[in-house]
Amino acid sequence: MKLSAVLIAKNAGPDFKRCLDSLQFADEIVVLDSGSTDDTVRLAEEAGATVVSSEGWPGFGPQRQRAQNHAQGEWVFWVDTDEVVSEELAQSVLKAVSAAPANTVFQLNRLSWFFGRFIRHSGWYPDRIVRLYRRAEYGYDDALVHEKVACEGAHVETLAGDLLHYTATDFSDYMSKSVRYSDAWAEGRARKGKKASLGSAVSHSVGAFLRKYLLQLGFLDGRHGFLLAVFTAHYVFNKYAALWIRSRR
């Protein structure tokens, strides 16, 4: 088997069917589900995916490692449940796995949707991330959140086409996810003995807004760019505030 598309899921959301439909070019689809209570499992099975149930939640990096262990393909292609593979990207993936040399990983361009508009500035595009590699050579790190493929020393190539990321379609879902990520970040830092103050929460959040809106040209994304900069500052404040709270326990 050449190519496994692998996902981790829990209550995948409204874009999951489109996500699965866009992965039909893969030899297999593997979904590691961690207790969905909606139609996630049914949709995955109807799409022909292999669905595996997972107990507990070890964090994003370790969960991806678990999922990779269930893949059978020579190559692993990672997609999140709110992402859709464009036709150009699908063809680029197939071309890459047909002839790539050893110790080569592939990054892709991710184009993110933010409440009615694709964001092409604000530091969000091309948002290159490694998502394709040989299963026997590489895998994800142990980070609880903002995990990455551990591929130091690998040759990195860029795939053609975009991965469409519908990250912000529902306000309450987006904000809930932001809070969960903030708390996971704080937990990871606290485990390493790190601390924070409310002053650092304020300074980091102000810096995040200025960087997003001015340095990363968020103003070119119009009102959506301003809103994104505000939400980013809010997320950064929550990260450091959560760490401050943990450090006072």
Secondary structure in CASP SS format (residue, H / E / C, confidence):
PFRMAT SS
TARGET T0000
AUTHOR 0000-0000-0000
METHOD secondary structure of the structure
MODEL  1
M C 1.00
K C 1.00
L E 1.00
S E 1.00
A E 1.00
V E 1.00
L E 1.00
I E 1.00
A E 1.00
K C 1.00
N C 1.00
A C 1.00
G C 1.00
P C 1.00
D C 1.00
F H 1.00
K H 1.00
R H 1.00
C H 1.00
L H 1.00
D H 1.00
S C 1.00
L C 1.00
Q C 1.00
F C 1.00
A C 1.00
D C 1.00
E E 1.00
I E 1.00
V E 1.00
V E 1.00
L E 1.00
D E 1.00
S C 1.00
G C 1.00
S C 1.00
T C 1.00
D C 1.00
D C 1.00
T H 1.00
V H 1.00
R H 1.00
L H 1.00
A H 1.00
E H 1.00
E H 1.00
A C 1.00
G C 1.00
A C 1.00
T E 1.00
V E 1.00
V E 1.00
S E 1.00
S C 1.00
E C 1.00
G C 1.00
W C 1.00
P C 1.00
G C 1.00
F H 1.00
G H 1.00
P H 1.00
Q H 1.00
R H 1.00
Q H 1.00
R H 1.00
A H 1.00
Q H 1.00
N C 1.00
H C 1.00
A C 1.00
Q C 1.00
G C 1.00
E C 1.00
W E 1.00
V E 1.00
F E 1.00
W E 1.00
V C 1.00
D C 1.00
T C 1.00
D C 1.00
E E 1.00
V E 1.00
V E 1.00
S C 1.00
E H 1.00
E H 1.00
L H 1.00
A H 1.00
Q H 1.00
S H 1.00
V H 1.00
L H 1.00
K H 1.00
A H 1.00
V H 1.00
S H 1.00
A H 1.00
A C 1.00
P C 1.00
A C 1.00
N C 1.00
T E 1.00
V E 1.00
F E 1.00
Q E 1.00
L E 1.00
N E 1.00
R E 1.00
L E 1.00
S E 1.00
W E 1.00
F E 1.00
F C 1.00
G C 1.00
R C 1.00
F E 1.00
I E 1.00
R C 1.00
H C 1.00
S C 1.00
G C 1.00
W C 1.00
Y C 1.00
P C 1.00
D C 1.00
R C 1.00
I E 1.00
V E 1.00
R E 1.00
L E 1.00
Y E 1.00
R E 1.00
R C 1.00
A C 1.00
E C 1.00
Y C 1.00
G E 1.00
Y E 1.00
D C 1.00
D C 1.00
A C 1.00
L C 1.00
V C 1.00
H C 1.00
E C 1.00
K C 1.00
V E 1.00
A E 1.00
C C 1.00
E C 1.00
G C 1.00
A C 1.00
H E 1.00
V E 1.00
E E 1.00
T E 1.00
L E 1.00
A E 1.00
G E 1.00
D E 1.00
L E 1.00
L E 1.00
H E 1.00
Y E 1.00
T E 1.00
A E 1.00
T C 1.00
D C 1.00
F H 1.00
S H 1.00
D H 1.00
Y H 1.00
M H 1.00
S H 1.00
K H 1.00
S H 1.00
V H 1.00
R H 1.00
Y H 1.00
S H 1.00
D H 1.00
A H 1.00
W H 1.00
A H 1.00
E H 1.00
G H 1.00
R H 1.00
A H 1.00
R H 1.00
K C 1.00
G C 1.00
K C 1.00
K C 1.00
A C 1.00
S C 1.00
L H 1.00
G H 1.00
S H 1.00
A H 1.00
V H 1.00
S H 1.00
H H 1.00
S H 1.00
V H 1.00
G H 1.00
A H 1.00
F H 1.00
L H 1.00
R H 1.00
K H 1.00
Y H 1.00
L H 1.00
L H 1.00
Q C 1.00
L C 1.00
G H 1.00
F H 1.00
L H 1.00
D H 1.00
G H 1.00
R H 1.00
H H 1.00
G H 1.00
F H 1.00
L H 1.00
L H 1.00
A H 1.00
V H 1.00
F H 1.00
T H 1.00
A H 1.00
H H 1.00
Y H 1.00
V H 1.00
F H 1.00
N H 1.00
K H 1.00
Y H 1.00
A H 1.00
A H 1.00
L H 1.00
W H 1.00
I H 1.00
R H 1.00
S H 1.00
R C 1.00
R C 1.00
END
